[in-house]
Amino acid sequence: PADSPFRHIFLGRGDHTLGALLDHVRLLRSGGSGDPGATASRVAPGLGFQESRFRRQLALLTWTLQGAANALSGDVWNIDNN
């Protein structure tokens, strides 16, 4: 993981991966129908596009990217909330 911290974003499983986010976007582009591509892409058939799930996936992916970037070169996303 230290050598390639971004690897799990592309090759991993779960809602925090780029593949899961793209599969969900495909549902939106197809009109939210339960097309055959949706079942092959690990999205439950018949559910269609869900905005709340998409927002969560995008947040998880962004958070994962932030953590991987920080692991590579220090705290590059330093945000001062004060």
PDB file with one MODEL, atoms N, CA, C and O in Angstrom:
MODEL        1
ATOM      1  N   PRO A   1       0.801  -1.215   0.000  1.00  0.00           N
ATOM      2  CA  PRO A   1       0.000   0.000   0.000  1.00  0.00           C
ATOM      3  C   PRO A   1       0.838   1.271   0.000  1.00  0.00           C
ATOM      4  O   PRO A   1       0.436   2.275  -0.588  1.00  0.00           O
ATOM      5  N   ALA A   2       1.996   1.240   0.651  1.00  0.00           N
ATOM      6  CA  ALA A   2       2.826   2.441   0.708  1.00  0.00           C
ATOM      7  C   ALA A   2       3.411   2.778  -0.658  1.00  0.00           C
ATOM      8  O   ALA A   2       3.629   3.949  -0.968  1.00  0.00           O
ATOM      9  N   ASP A   3       3.665   1.758  -1.476  1.00  0.00           N
ATOM     10  CA  ASP A   3       4.237   1.994  -2.802  1.00  0.00           C
ATOM     11  C   ASP A   3       3.208   2.508  -3.793  1.00  0.00           C
ATOM     12  O   ASP A   3       3.541   3.307  -4.668  1.00  0.00           O
ATOM     13  N   SER A   4       1.984   2.070  -3.674  1.00  0.00           N
ATOM     14  CA  SER A   4       0.929   2.502  -4.610  1.00  0.00           C
ATOM     15  C   SER A   4      -0.398   2.665  -3.871  1.00  0.00           C
ATOM     16  O   SER A   4      -1.276   1.808  -3.970  1.00  0.00           O
ATOM     17  N   PRO A   5      -0.542   3.762  -3.132  1.00  0.00           N
ATOM     18  CA  PRO A   5      -1.751   3.941  -2.318  1.00  0.00           C
ATOM     19  C   PRO A   5      -3.028   4.145  -3.121  1.00  0.00           C
ATOM     20  O   PRO A   5      -4.121   3.972  -2.581  1.00  0.00           O
ATOM     21  N   PHE A   6      -2.919   4.509  -4.397  1.00  0.00           N
ATOM     22  CA  PHE A   6      -4.115   4.728  -5.213  1.00  0.00           C
ATOM     23  C   PHE A   6      -4.659   3.428  -5.812  1.00  0.00           C
ATOM     24  O   PHE A   6      -5.741   3.418  -6.399  1.00  0.00           O
ATOM     25  N   ARG A   7      -3.913   2.343  -5.665  1.00  0.00           N
ATOM     26  CA  ARG A   7      -4.264   1.070  -6.296  1.00  0.00           C
ATOM     27  C   ARG A   7      -5.674   0.605  -5.940  1.00  0.00           C
ATOM     28  O   ARG A   7      -6.406   0.153  -6.821  1.00  0.00           O
ATOM     29  N   HIS A   8      -6.068   0.701  -4.689  1.00  0.00           N
ATOM     30  CA  HIS A   8      -7.378   0.185  -4.267  1.00  0.00           C
ATOM     31  C   HIS A   8      -8.532   1.001  -4.831  1.00  0.00           C
ATOM     32  O   HIS A   8      -9.653   0.497  -4.901  1.00  0.00           O
ATOM     33  N   ILE A   9      -8.295   2.240  -5.232  1.00  0.00           N
ATOM     34  CA  ILE A   9      -9.353   3.053  -5.832  1.00  0.00           C
ATOM     35  C   ILE A   9      -9.749   2.481  -7.190  1.00  0.00           C
ATOM     36  O   ILE A   9     -10.920   2.505  -7.569  1.00  0.00           O
ATOM     37  N   PHE A  10      -8.754   1.964  -7.917  1.00  0.00           N
ATOM     38  CA  PHE A  10      -9.003   1.418  -9.250  1.00  0.00           C
ATOM     39  C   PHE A  10      -9.300  -0.074  -9.238  1.00  0.00           C
ATOM     40  O   PHE A  10     -10.117  -0.543 -10.030  1.00  0.00           O
ATOM     41  N   LEU A  11      -8.652  -0.828  -8.354  1.00  0.00           N
ATOM     42  CA  LEU A  11      -8.768  -2.287  -8.365  1.00  0.00           C
ATOM     43  C   LEU A  11      -9.576  -2.857  -7.209  1.00  0.00           C
ATOM     44  O   LEU A  11      -9.853  -4.057  -7.185  1.00  0.00           O
ATOM     45  N   GLY A  12      -9.952  -2.033  -6.265  1.00  0.00           N
ATOM     46  CA  GLY A  12     -10.666  -2.508  -5.082  1.00  0.00           C
ATOM     47  C   GLY A  12     -12.141  -2.740  -5.328  1.00  0.00           C
ATOM     48  O   GLY A  12     -12.632  -2.617  -6.450  1.00  0.00           O
ATOM     49  N   ARG A  13     -12.841  -3.081  -4.249  1.00  0.00           N
ATOM     50  CA  ARG A  13     -14.290  -3.291  -4.308  1.00  0.00           C
ATOM     51  C   ARG A  13     -14.957  -2.411  -3.267  1.00  0.00           C
ATOM     52  O   ARG A  13     -14.387  -2.137  -2.211  1.00  0.00           O
ATOM     53  N   GLY A  14     -16.160  -1.975  -3.573  1.00  0.00           N
ATOM     54  CA  GLY A  14     -16.913  -1.162  -2.632  1.00  0.00           C
ATOM     55  C   GLY A  14     -17.314   0.170  -3.228  1.00  0.00           C
ATOM     56  O   GLY A  14     -16.929   0.508  -4.348  1.00  0.00           O
ATOM     57  N   ASP A  15     -18.095   0.925  -2.463  1.00  0.00           N
ATOM     58  CA  ASP A  15     -18.610   2.206  -2.946  1.00  0.00           C
ATOM     59  C   ASP A  15     -17.545   3.286  -3.045  1.00  0.00           C
ATOM     60  O   ASP A  15     -17.791   4.328  -3.652  1.00  0.00           O
ATOM     61  N   HIS A  16     -16.367   3.069  -2.466  1.00  0.00           N
ATOM     62  CA  HIS A  16     -15.321   4.089  -2.503  1.00  0.00           C
ATOM     63  C   HIS A  16     -14.449   3.990  -3.749  1.00  0.00           C
ATOM     64  O   HIS A  16     -13.498   4.760  -3.885  1.00  0.00           O
ATOM     65  N   THR A  17     -14.742   3.070  -4.659  1.00  0.00           N
ATOM     66  CA  THR A  17     -13.907   2.879  -5.839  1.00  0.00           C
ATOM     67  C   THR A  17     -14.433   3.662  -7.036  1.00  0.00           C
ATOM     68  O   THR A  17     -15.612   4.007  -7.108  1.00  0.00           O
ATOM     69  N   LEU A  18     -13.536   3.930  -7.962  1.00  0.00           N
ATOM     70  CA  LEU A  18     -13.906   4.646  -9.175  1.00  0.00           C
ATOM     71  C   LEU A  18     -14.884   3.824 -10.007  1.00  0.00           C
ATOM     72  O   LEU A  18     -15.798   4.382 -10.614  1.00  0.00           O
ATOM     73  N   GLY A  19     -14.704   2.516 -10.041  1.00  0.00           N
ATOM     74  CA  GLY A  19     -15.606   1.647 -10.797  1.00  0.00           C
ATOM     75  C   GLY A  19     -17.040   1.719 -10.304  1.00  0.00           C
ATOM     76  O   GLY A  19     -17.972   1.770 -11.107  1.00  0.00           O
ATOM     77  N   ALA A  20     -17.224   1.722  -8.990  1.00  0.00           N
ATOM     78  CA  ALA A  20     -18.575   1.800  -8.426  1.00  0.00           C
ATOM     79  C   ALA A  20     -19.230   3.132  -8.756  1.00  0.00           C
ATOM     80  O   ALA A  20     -20.420   3.185  -9.063  1.00  0.00           O
ATOM     81  N   LEU A  21     -18.453   4.207  -8.693  1.00  0.00           N
ATOM     82  CA  LEU A  21     -18.990   5.529  -9.018  1.00  0.00           C
ATOM     83  C   LEU A  21     -19.381   5.601 -10.493  1.00  0.00           C
ATOM     84  O   LEU A  21     -20.446   6.119 -10.826  1.00  0.00           O
ATOM     85  N   LEU A  22     -18.532   5.088 -11.372  1.00  0.00           N
ATOM     86  CA  LEU A  22     -18.840   5.106 -12.806  1.00  0.00           C
ATOM     87  C   LEU A  22     -20.040   4.228 -13.138  1.00  0.00           C
ATOM     88  O   LEU A  22     -20.847   4.586 -13.996  1.00  0.00           O
ATOM     89  N   ASP A  23     -20.167   3.087 -12.473  1.00  0.00           N
ATOM     90  CA  ASP A  23     -21.335   2.226 -12.691  1.00  0.00           C
ATOM     91  C   ASP A  23     -22.621   2.955 -12.322  1.00  0.00           C
ATOM     92  O   ASP A  23     -23.638   2.826 -13.004  1.00  0.00           O
ATOM     93  N   HIS A  24     -22.567   3.714 -11.249  1.00  0.00           N
ATOM     94  CA  HIS A  24     -23.751   4.445 -10.815  1.00  0.00           C
ATOM     95  C   HIS A  24     -24.079   5.579 -11.793  1.00  0.00           C
ATOM     96  O   HIS A  24     -25.250   5.855 -12.053  1.00  0.00           O
ATOM     97  N   VAL A  25     -23.052   6.231 -12.331  1.00  0.00           N
ATOM     98  CA  VAL A  25     -23.278   7.280 -13.331  1.00  0.00           C
ATOM     99  C   VAL A  25     -23.898   6.682 -14.592  1.00  0.00           C
ATOM    100  O   VAL A  25     -24.736   7.314 -15.234  1.00  0.00           O
ATOM    101  N   ARG A  26     -23.487   5.468 -14.945  1.00  0.00           N
ATOM    102  CA  ARG A  26     -24.087   4.799 -16.114  1.00  0.00           C
ATOM    103  C   ARG A  26     -25.584   4.594 -15.917  1.00  0.00           C
ATOM    104  O   ARG A  26     -26.354   4.687 -16.873  1.00  0.00           O
ATOM    105  N   LEU A  27     -25.999   4.318 -14.693  1.00  0.00           N
ATOM    106  CA  LEU A  27     -27.431   4.184 -14.407  1.00  0.00           C
ATOM    107  C   LEU A  27     -28.165   5.492 -14.676  1.00  0.00           C
ATOM    108  O   LEU A  27     -29.275   5.488 -15.208  1.00  0.00           O
ATOM    109  N   LEU A  28     -27.548   6.603 -14.310  1.00  0.00           N
ATOM    110  CA  LEU A  28     -28.158   7.912 -14.556  1.00  0.00           C
ATOM    111  C   LEU A  28     -28.270   8.179 -16.050  1.00  0.00           C
ATOM    112  O   LEU A  28     -29.296   8.662 -16.529  1.00  0.00           O
ATOM    113  N   ARG A  29     -27.215   7.864 -16.774  1.00  0.00           N
ATOM    114  CA  ARG A  29     -27.209   8.125 -18.217  1.00  0.00           C
ATOM    115  C   ARG A  29     -28.173   7.221 -18.963  1.00  0.00           C
ATOM    116  O   ARG A  29     -28.667   7.591 -20.028  1.00  0.00           O
ATOM    117  N   SER A  30     -28.447   6.041 -18.419  1.00  0.00           N
ATOM    118  CA  SER A  30     -29.377   5.124 -19.083  1.00  0.00           C
ATOM    119  C   SER A  30     -30.818   5.392 -18.659  1.00  0.00           C
ATOM    120  O   SER A  30     -31.723   4.643 -19.028  1.00  0.00           O
ATOM    121  N   GLY A  31     -31.030   6.430 -17.906  1.00  0.00           N
ATOM    122  CA  GLY A  31     -32.381   6.776 -17.467  1.00  0.00           C
ATOM    123  C   GLY A  31     -32.798   6.082 -16.195  1.00  0.00           C
ATOM    124  O   GLY A  31     -33.975   6.103 -15.837  1.00  0.00           O
ATOM    125  N   GLY A  32     -31.846   5.460 -15.496  1.00  0.00           N
ATOM    126  CA  GLY A  32     -32.160   4.821 -14.223  1.00  0.00           C
ATOM    127  C   GLY A  32     -32.828   3.469 -14.362  1.00  0.00           C
ATOM    128  O   GLY A  32     -33.285   2.898 -13.371  1.00  0.00           O
ATOM    129  N   SER A  33     -32.892   2.945 -15.585  1.00  0.00           N
ATOM    130  CA  SER A  33     -33.534   1.641 -15.774  1.00  0.00           C
ATOM    131  C   SER A  33     -32.601   0.530 -15.336  1.00  0.00           C
ATOM    132  O   SER A  33     -31.384   0.715 -15.296  1.00  0.00           O
ATOM    133  N   GLY A  34     -33.150  -0.595 -15.016  1.00  0.00           N
ATOM    134  CA  GLY A  34     -32.356  -1.746 -14.623  1.00  0.00           C
ATOM    135  C   GLY A  34     -31.841  -2.482 -15.841  1.00  0.00           C
ATOM    136  O   GLY A  34     -32.244  -3.617 -16.096  1.00  0.00           O
ATOM    137  N   ASP A  35     -30.958  -1.855 -16.596  1.00  0.00           N
ATOM    138  CA  ASP A  35     -30.437  -2.464 -17.813  1.00  0.00           C
ATOM    139  C   ASP A  35     -29.487  -3.607 -17.487  1.00  0.00           C
ATOM    140  O   ASP A  35     -29.008  -3.691 -16.356  1.00  0.00           O
ATOM    141  N   PRO A  36     -29.194  -4.503 -18.453  1.00  0.00           N
ATOM    142  CA  PRO A  36     -28.327  -5.645 -18.187  1.00  0.00           C
ATOM    143  C   PRO A  36     -26.928  -5.240 -17.756  1.00  0.00           C
ATOM    144  O   PRO A  36     -26.293  -5.965 -16.990  1.00  0.00           O
ATOM    145  N   GLY A  37     -26.428  -4.095 -18.227  1.00  0.00           N
ATOM    146  CA  GLY A  37     -25.114  -3.639 -17.804  1.00  0.00           C
ATOM    147  C   GLY A  37     -25.065  -3.314 -16.326  1.00  0.00           C
ATOM    148  O   GLY A  37     -24.007  -3.415 -15.706  1.00  0.00           O
ATOM    149  N   ALA A  38     -26.180  -2.930 -15.757  1.00  0.00           N
ATOM    150  CA  ALA A  38     -26.213  -2.580 -14.341  1.00  0.00           C
ATOM    151  C   ALA A  38     -26.026  -3.808 -13.467  1.00  0.00           C
ATOM    152  O   ALA A  38     -25.357  -3.727 -12.437  1.00  0.00           O
ATOM    153  N   THR A  39     -26.597  -4.938 -13.849  1.00  0.00           N
ATOM    154  CA  THR A  39     -26.444  -6.132 -13.023  1.00  0.00           C
ATOM    155  C   THR A  39     -25.030  -6.668 -13.115  1.00  0.00           C
ATOM    156  O   THR A  39     -24.523  -7.234 -12.146  1.00  0.00           O
ATOM    157  N   ALA A  40     -24.377  -6.501 -14.264  1.00  0.00           N
ATOM    158  CA  ALA A  40     -23.008  -6.969 -14.408  1.00  0.00           C
ATOM    159  C   ALA A  40     -22.035  -6.059 -13.671  1.00  0.00           C
ATOM    160  O   ALA A  40     -20.890  -6.448 -13.441  1.00  0.00           O
ATOM    161  N   SER A  41     -22.456  -4.878 -13.302  1.00  0.00           N
ATOM    162  CA  SER A  41     -21.556  -3.908 -12.692  1.00  0.00           C
ATOM    163  C   SER A  41     -21.716  -3.830 -11.174  1.00  0.00           C
ATOM    164  O   SER A  41     -21.337  -2.828 -10.567  1.00  0.00           O
ATOM    165  N   ARG A  42     -22.261  -4.850 -10.568  1.00  0.00           N
ATOM    166  CA  ARG A  42     -22.392  -4.939  -9.116  1.00  0.00           C
ATOM    167  C   ARG A  42     -23.387  -3.947  -8.542  1.00  0.00           C
ATOM    168  O   ARG A  42     -23.377  -3.721  -7.332  1.00  0.00           O
ATOM    169  N   VAL A  43     -24.235  -3.351  -9.347  1.00  0.00           N
ATOM    170  CA  VAL A  43     -25.312  -2.499  -8.857  1.00  0.00           C
ATOM    171  C   VAL A  43     -26.552  -3.366  -8.792  1.00  0.00           C
ATOM    172  O   VAL A  43     -26.870  -4.063  -9.755  1.00  0.00           O
ATOM    173  N   ALA A  44     -27.248  -3.335  -7.686  1.00  0.00           N
ATOM    174  CA  ALA A  44     -28.424  -4.185  -7.522  1.00  0.00           C
ATOM    175  C   ALA A  44     -29.453  -3.884  -8.604  1.00  0.00           C
ATOM    176  O   ALA A  44     -29.769  -2.719  -8.843  1.00  0.00           O
ATOM    177  N   PRO A  45     -29.979  -4.915  -9.262  1.00  0.00           N
ATOM    178  CA  PRO A  45     -30.949  -4.686 -10.333  1.00  0.00           C
ATOM    179  C   PRO A  45     -32.242  -4.087  -9.806  1.00  0.00           C
ATOM    180  O   PRO A  45     -32.696  -4.414  -8.710  1.00  0.00           O
ATOM    181  N   GLY A  46     -32.825  -3.206 -10.605  1.00  0.00           N
ATOM    182  CA  GLY A  46     -34.112  -2.639 -10.259  1.00  0.00           C
ATOM    183  C   GLY A  46     -34.060  -1.410  -9.369  1.00  0.00           C
ATOM    184  O   GLY A  46     -35.078  -0.743  -9.186  1.00  0.00           O
ATOM    185  N   LEU A  47     -32.896  -1.095  -8.813  1.00  0.00           N
ATOM    186  CA  LEU A  47     -32.820   0.064  -7.934  1.00  0.00           C
ATOM    187  C   LEU A  47     -32.718   1.366  -8.709  1.00  0.00           C
ATOM    188  O   LEU A  47     -33.282   2.376  -8.289  1.00  0.00           O
ATOM    189  N   GLY A  48     -32.017   1.362  -9.822  1.00  0.00           N
ATOM    190  CA  GLY A  48     -31.848   2.576 -10.590  1.00  0.00           C
ATOM    191  C   GLY A  48     -30.909   3.554  -9.899  1.00  0.00           C
ATOM    192  O   GLY A  48     -30.281   3.231  -8.891  1.00  0.00           O
ATOM    193  N   PHE A  49     -30.827   4.739 -10.453  1.00  0.00           N
ATOM    194  CA  PHE A  49     -29.944   5.769  -9.910  1.00  0.00           C
ATOM    195  C   PHE A  49     -30.524   6.329  -8.615  1.00  0.00           C
ATOM    196  O   PHE A  49     -31.714   6.631  -8.527  1.00  0.00           O
ATOM    197  N   GLN A  50     -29.663   6.460  -7.618  1.00  0.00           N
ATOM    198  CA  GLN A  50     -30.071   7.021  -6.326  1.00  0.00           C
ATOM    199  C   GLN A  50     -29.139   8.183  -5.994  1.00  0.00           C
ATOM    200  O   GLN A  50     -27.939   7.989  -5.800  1.00  0.00           O
ATOM    201  N   GLU A  51     -29.693   9.379  -5.930  1.00  0.00           N
ATOM    202  CA  GLU A  51     -28.864  10.570  -5.705  1.00  0.00           C
ATOM    203  C   GLU A  51     -28.120  10.510  -4.380  1.00  0.00           C
ATOM    204  O   GLU A  51     -26.945  10.874  -4.317  1.00  0.00           O
ATOM    205  N   SER A  52     -28.780  10.059  -3.323  1.00  0.00           N
ATOM    206  CA  SER A  52     -28.114  10.016  -2.016  1.00  0.00           C
ATOM    207  C   SER A  52     -26.944   9.034  -2.031  1.00  0.00           C
ATOM    208  O   SER A  52     -25.900   9.301  -1.436  1.00  0.00           O
ATOM    209  N   ARG A  53     -27.117   7.904  -2.706  1.00  0.00           N
ATOM    210  CA  ARG A  53     -26.026   6.940  -2.805  1.00  0.00           C
ATOM    211  C   ARG A  53     -24.885   7.516  -3.627  1.00  0.00           C
ATOM    212  O   ARG A  53     -23.718   7.326  -3.285  1.00  0.00           O
ATOM    213  N   PHE A  54     -25.212   8.224  -4.718  1.00  0.00           N
ATOM    214  CA  PHE A  54     -24.190   8.840  -5.555  1.00  0.00           C
ATOM    215  C   PHE A  54     -23.388   9.872  -4.762  1.00  0.00           C
ATOM    216  O   PHE A  54     -22.163   9.925  -4.870  1.00  0.00           O
ATOM    217  N   ARG A  55     -24.073  10.687  -3.970  1.00  0.00           N
ATOM    218  CA  ARG A  55     -23.379  11.686  -3.148  1.00  0.00           C
ATOM    219  C   ARG A  55     -22.438  11.011  -2.156  1.00  0.00           C
ATOM    220  O   ARG A  55     -21.317  11.472  -1.938  1.00  0.00           O
ATOM    221  N   ARG A  56     -22.904   9.916  -1.556  1.00  0.00           N
ATOM    222  CA  ARG A  56     -22.059   9.192  -0.604  1.00  0.00           C
ATOM    223  C   ARG A  56     -20.844   8.587  -1.307  1.00  0.00           C
ATOM    224  O   ARG A  56     -19.730   8.644  -0.787  1.00  0.00           O
ATOM    225  N   GLN A  57     -21.063   8.003  -2.499  1.00  0.00           N
ATOM    226  CA  GLN A  57     -19.952   7.429  -3.251  1.00  0.00           C
ATOM    227  C   GLN A  57     -18.921   8.495  -3.609  1.00  0.00           C
ATOM    228  O   GLN A  57     -17.718   8.268  -3.478  1.00  0.00           O
ATOM    229  N   LEU A  58     -19.391   9.652  -4.058  1.00  0.00           N
ATOM    230  CA  LEU A  58     -18.485  10.734  -4.429  1.00  0.00           C
ATOM    231  C   LEU A  58     -17.702  11.224  -3.212  1.00  0.00           C
ATOM    232  O   LEU A  58     -16.506  11.498  -3.311  1.00  0.00           O
ATOM    233  N   ALA A  59     -18.367  11.334  -2.076  1.00  0.00           N
ATOM    234  CA  ALA A  59     -17.684  11.754  -0.848  1.00  0.00           C
ATOM    235  C   ALA A  59     -16.640  10.724  -0.423  1.00  0.00           C
ATOM    236  O   ALA A  59     -15.529  11.091  -0.041  1.00  0.00           O
ATOM    237  N   LEU A  60     -16.989   9.441  -0.486  1.00  0.00           N
ATOM    238  CA  LEU A  60     -16.039   8.393  -0.109  1.00  0.00           C
ATOM    239  C   LEU A  60     -14.833   8.373  -1.036  1.00  0.00           C
ATOM    240  O   LEU A  60     -13.701   8.226  -0.577  1.00  0.00           O
ATOM    241  N   LEU A  61     -15.067   8.518  -2.338  1.00  0.00           N
ATOM    242  CA  LEU A  61     -13.964   8.525  -3.295  1.00  0.00           C
ATOM    243  C   LEU A  61     -13.062   9.735  -3.063  1.00  0.00           C
ATOM    244  O   LEU A  61     -11.838   9.611  -3.097  1.00  0.00           O
ATOM    245  N   THR A  62     -13.656  10.897  -2.830  1.00  0.00           N
ATOM    246  CA  THR A  62     -12.875  12.105  -2.576  1.00  0.00           C
ATOM    247  C   THR A  62     -12.049  11.959  -1.304  1.00  0.00           C
ATOM    248  O   THR A  62     -10.877  12.336  -1.274  1.00  0.00           O
ATOM    249  N   TRP A  63     -12.651  11.419  -0.267  1.00  0.00           N
ATOM    250  CA  TRP A  63     -11.958  11.218   1.002  1.00  0.00           C
ATOM    251  C   TRP A  63     -10.809  10.224   0.838  1.00  0.00           C
ATOM    252  O   TRP A  63      -9.735  10.415   1.409  1.00  0.00           O
ATOM    253  N   THR A  64     -11.031   9.165   0.061  1.00  0.00           N
ATOM    254  CA  THR A  64      -9.998   8.171  -0.182  1.00  0.00           C
ATOM    255  C   THR A  64      -8.846   8.775  -0.972  1.00  0.00           C
ATOM    256  O   THR A  64      -7.682   8.521  -0.661  1.00  0.00           O
ATOM    257  N   LEU A  65      -9.158   9.572  -1.992  1.00  0.00           N
ATOM    258  CA  LEU A  65      -8.112  10.251  -2.763  1.00  0.00           C
ATOM    259  C   LEU A  65      -7.305  11.198  -1.880  1.00  0.00           C
ATOM    260  O   LEU A  65      -6.083  11.278  -2.003  1.00  0.00           O
ATOM    261  N   GLN A  66      -7.980  11.906  -1.002  1.00  0.00           N
ATOM    262  CA  GLN A  66      -7.300  12.826  -0.095  1.00  0.00           C
ATOM    263  C   GLN A  66      -6.331  12.067   0.802  1.00  0.00           C
ATOM    264  O   GLN A  66      -5.193  12.495   0.995  1.00  0.00           O
ATOM    265  N   GLY A  67      -6.778  10.951   1.346  1.00  0.00           N
ATOM    266  CA  GLY A  67      -5.912  10.154   2.208  1.00  0.00           C
ATOM    267  C   GLY A  67      -4.716   9.592   1.475  1.00  0.00           C
ATOM    268  O   GLY A  67      -3.610   9.569   2.015  1.00  0.00           O
ATOM    269  N   ALA A  68      -4.925   9.136   0.242  1.00  0.00           N
ATOM    270  CA  ALA A  68      -3.820   8.599  -0.547  1.00  0.00           C
ATOM    271  C   ALA A  68      -2.834   9.707  -0.919  1.00  0.00           C
ATOM    272  O   ALA A  68      -1.623   9.491  -0.876  1.00  0.00           O
ATOM    273  N   ALA A  69      -3.333  10.881  -1.282  1.00  0.00           N
ATOM    274  CA  ALA A  69      -2.454  12.002  -1.619  1.00  0.00           C
ATOM    275  C   ALA A  69      -1.635  12.428  -0.407  1.00  0.00           C
ATOM    276  O   ALA A  69      -0.448  12.725  -0.534  1.00  0.00           O
ATOM    277  N   ASN A  70      -2.253  12.458   0.753  1.00  0.00           N
ATOM    278  CA  ASN A  70      -1.531  12.813   1.975  1.00  0.00           C
ATOM    279  C   ASN A  70      -0.467  11.777   2.304  1.00  0.00           C
ATOM    280  O   ASN A  70       0.603  12.130   2.800  1.00  0.00           O
ATOM    281  N   ALA A  71      -0.745  10.503   2.036  1.00  0.00           N
ATOM    282  CA  ALA A  71       0.223   9.447   2.301  1.00  0.00           C
ATOM    283  C   ALA A  71       1.437   9.571   1.382  1.00  0.00           C
ATOM    284  O   ALA A  71       2.552   9.223   1.770  1.00  0.00           O
ATOM    285  N   LEU A  72       1.218  10.065   0.171  1.00  0.00           N
ATOM    286  CA  LEU A  72       2.315  10.193  -0.783  1.00  0.00           C
ATOM    287  C   LEU A  72       3.236  11.368  -0.473  1.00  0.00           C
ATOM    288  O   LEU A  72       4.458  11.227  -0.528  1.00  0.00           O
ATOM    289  N   SER A  73       2.671  12.513  -0.154  1.00  0.00           N
ATOM    290  CA  SER A  73       3.525  13.700  -0.058  1.00  0.00           C
ATOM    291  C   SER A  73       3.207  14.583   1.139  1.00  0.00           C
ATOM    292  O   SER A  73       3.383  15.799   1.057  1.00  0.00           O
ATOM    293  N   GLY A  74       2.761  14.036   2.207  1.00  0.00           N
ATOM    294  CA  GLY A  74       2.453  14.846   3.378  1.00  0.00           C
ATOM    295  C   GLY A  74       1.051  15.412   3.306  1.00  0.00           C
ATOM    296  O   GLY A  74       0.240  14.979   2.488  1.00  0.00           O
ATOM    297  N   ASP A  75       0.774  16.352   4.140  1.00  0.00           N
ATOM    298  CA  ASP A  75      -0.573  16.902   4.258  1.00  0.00           C
ATOM    299  C   ASP A  75      -0.810  17.961   3.183  1.00  0.00           C
ATOM    300  O   ASP A  75      -0.738  19.158   3.462  1.00  0.00           O
ATOM    301  N   VAL A  76      -1.093  17.522   1.950  1.00  0.00           N
ATOM    302  CA  VAL A  76      -1.275  18.452   0.829  1.00  0.00           C
ATOM    303  C   VAL A  76      -2.656  19.077   0.830  1.00  0.00           C
ATOM    304  O   VAL A  76      -2.882  20.052   0.115  1.00  0.00           O
ATOM    305  N   TRP A  77      -3.582  18.549   1.606  1.00  0.00           N
ATOM    306  CA  TRP A  77      -4.950  19.056   1.649  1.00  0.00           C
ATOM    307  C   TRP A  77      -5.198  19.774   2.973  1.00  0.00           C
ATOM    308  O   TRP A  77      -6.311  19.739   3.498  1.00  0.00           O
ATOM    309  N   ASN A  78      -4.189  20.413   3.504  1.00  0.00           N
ATOM    310  CA  ASN A  78      -4.310  21.058   4.804  1.00  0.00           C
ATOM    311  C   ASN A  78      -5.358  22.164   4.740  1.00  0.00           C
ATOM    312  O   ASN A  78      -5.200  23.145   4.013  1.00  0.00           O
ATOM    313  N   ILE A  79      -6.411  21.993   5.497  1.00  0.00           N
ATOM    314  CA  ILE A  79      -7.504  22.959   5.522  1.00  0.00           C
ATOM    315  C   ILE A  79      -7.583  23.547   6.922  1.00  0.00           C
ATOM    316  O   ILE A  79      -7.711  22.818   7.905  1.00  0.00           O
ATOM    317  N   ASP A  80      -7.505  24.855   7.003  1.00  0.00           N
ATOM    318  CA  ASP A  80      -7.610  25.530   8.293  1.00  0.00           C
ATOM    319  C   ASP A  80      -9.057  25.953   8.487  1.00  0.00           C
ATOM    320  O   ASP A  80      -9.519  26.905   7.857  1.00  0.00           O
ATOM    321  N   ASN A  81      -9.770  25.253   9.352  1.00  0.00           N
ATOM    322  CA  ASN A  81     -11.188  25.526   9.569  1.00  0.00           C
ATOM    323  C   ASN A  81     -11.439  26.591  10.629  1.00  0.00           C
ATOM    324  O   ASN A  81     -12.594  26.867  10.955  1.00  0.00           O
ATOM    325  N   ASN A  82     -10.413  27.180  11.160  1.00  0.00           N
ATOM    326  CA  ASN A  82     -10.586  28.199  12.208  1.00  0.00           C
ATOM    327  C   ASN A  82     -10.767  29.571  11.631  1.00  0.00           C
ATOM    328  O   ASN A  82     -10.925  30.538  12.377  1.00  0.00           O
TER     329      ASN A  82
ENDMDL
END
